[in-house]
C-alpha cells in the first residue's frame, strides 16, 4: 500500500487545481499529478508530459474519477 503525500498544489483558478503527489511504498517513490476540476472530477496523470498534452492538446488521461474517495482508493494501490 502506498503512502500518499501532497507535495504541492497549484491553483489554476479558485476551483481548479493541479496537485503534485508523492506515492511511496517499501520499494520506491514516485510523483504523479492530479487535476482537480471543481472538486467533482479528478484526472490522474503519471507523467508531466501527459499533463502538458492534456492542457495543450486536450488529450484525456487514461484514468479519471468522479469522487475523491475513488481517487484515493486508486492511489493507495497504484
Number of C-alpha atoms within 10 A of each C-alpha: 11 17 13 16 12 13 11 12 14 11 13 12 9 7 10 16 18 19 18 19 18 18 20 17 13 8 6 8 12 11 17 18 21 19 23 22 16 12 13 10 15 22 20 23 22 16 12 13 9 18 23 13 13 16 10 9 10 10 12 15 14 10 12 17 16 13 13 14 10 12 18 13 10 14 18 14 11 11
